[in-house]
């Protein structure tokens, strides 16, 4: 099967769309660039569809690579026949391929191999023929050297037969289907660990059993984590008797002495070879699906978080709150540059509240602060209440900002390079303030796994997780666009076609030559060639540049087209930008060419109507219930304001202003069945909840969504 045919079969997309997309990918075009600027070539495929093509392209290429390796190995063993070559070549997945290779795979010294070395393979073949009349007499001929008894001879022959049975593709596939449909996963607590404090969070799985194909991803990952931490043992179970009977029906054709030996070999093959291997494979497949599910949840959450509402270019005072060590304060200008930092001690044990209020008030006036960002960690509520008591001369909005990952950033090389003369506490405070100004620009500096919006992110396949999260960050960055004159290296590195090295070169060029005045000037950056410029230009913005289109998502390759549209409207380009009346009158059909169709033309007009418009919402002020300070303050039936801070398949977690987040189980999100939690709530959404249950000992809070 060819690559094109394989992808079409997997995706059900049109041949032209897939073929052109593959061609663009082979030319090193990125997913954001293809989906935005090559719509005519792909048939208007979106990023998700192009991502599927990329995934199946990689799967196909990995399969083809494995086929070549196996064919080479078989050829070196001199066992490669025309029939085997055809079977390997026609394989459609890795499992089928590995089953074909299994009989020829170099094995460690097995019981079957020892039996062969003892000369027992002819006896095994005779037993499998089921035509031996006097098995005892026949087997006695093989008693010699290490084969001391009749039972030794029969046992060795059975080992060989068991290996043959294990290598039969039809039997393996039959057991796979049975495991897929009927296997259960069960768990039992390890008695010595039952009272372990750390084991209590896995208490639900101390005695658990569930269908393997129905277990939710979060539960399987929790069970596997509990096993890895040594608190429980897990087992995959199935009706073995039914499976053994099915194998016997496939092999045994007589009722003679040979049949009895084959029956014993089948039981041995199943218990020692088939079931351990295939049950592990079934668990591995279930884990892989659970990983995919968890990674998808993480990617959705990350996207919502990265596209969270920015405050914009406002002057911000940021506070990283604390008790004994004090509250670290920084003042940032509109671009997020650090202007001032110091520490105040308003809380226990110092209790310097009056001094702290005076200091905050002075800094707000001195630095013309427009908003205050307070980290949501230790002493957050107390600091927020203190700040809200201050009577500022001008209106100052107060926001509580997630600190997740701020400590990771503050200790990172990126932070050290940005602030070489400041310690981690100052860097952490800066990160909190910048997150309010622009969550996307700041959060891209942190390893996505550390942001805290995942579901068992440390338990899933780390390579797949990184790939998915990097793709999500790239999509978000390119959706919003990047100001090339203010963006950090981290942010620039996610722009289509750029990467870390070119991002570094852009910043070096900017530092040496000053701000870019046009997109064309970007070509002067060392090592940034024509291909990189083509991929990146449409996503890079230049504010107040020579050409107004440089601050839009219109690609430079379409500038001539926009000039033509403006000329025929008897205006210059700057006059048609934002002028909806003129833009409405344009007949797009007059501008269709071989390479530019209606999808691209509609995108251009849409961008001209609102050039450089940030697709994100604007940050809104939010206040928690001031009477709720700890979990002990919660009462069943209370109605509280909250913010969604994590979404999973089984519900969402809500910050109600205390250390512990409450869970709204999926069953408490709506009166009707909820298939996808994201259709009901979004990350960082401000909602109202009702307290259903409070477990102070286990620190668990059950909530319901109030509409």
Secondary structure, 3 states (H helix, E strand, C coil): CCHHHHHHHHHCCCHHHHHHHHHHHHCCCCHHHHHHHCHHHHCCCCHHHHHHHHHHHHHHHHHHHHHHHHHHHHHHCCCCCHHHHHHHHHCCCHHHHHHHHHCCCCCCCCHHHHHHHCCCHHHHHHHHHCCCCCHHHHHHCCCECCECCHHHHHHHHHHHHHHHHHCCHHHHHHHHHHHHHHCEEEEEECHHHCCCHHHHHHHHHCEEEEECCCCCHHHHHHHHHHHHCCCEEEEEECCHHHHHHHHHHHHCCCCCHHHHHHHHHHHHHHHHHHHHHHHHHHHHHHHHHHHHHHHHHHHHHHHHHHCCCECCCCCEEEEECCCCCCEEEEEECCCCCEEEEEEECCCCCCCCHHHHHHHHHHHHHHCCCCEEEEECCCCHHHHHHHHHCCCCCCCCEEEEECCCCHHHHHCCHHHHHHCCCCCHHHHHHHHHHHHHHCHHHHHCCCCHHHHCCCCCCCCCCHHHHHHHHHHHHHHHHHHHCEECCCCCHHHHHCCCCCHHHHHHHHHHHHHHHCCCCCCHHHHHCCCCCHHHHHHHHHHEECCCCCCHHHHCCCCHHHHHHHHHHHHHCCCCHHHHCCCHHHHHCCCHHHHCCCCCCHHHHHHHHHHHHCCCCCCCCECCCCCCCCCCCCHHHCCCCCEEEEEEEEEECCEEEEECCCCCCEEEEHHHCCCCCCCCHHHCCCCCCEEEEEEEEEECCCCEEEEEEEC
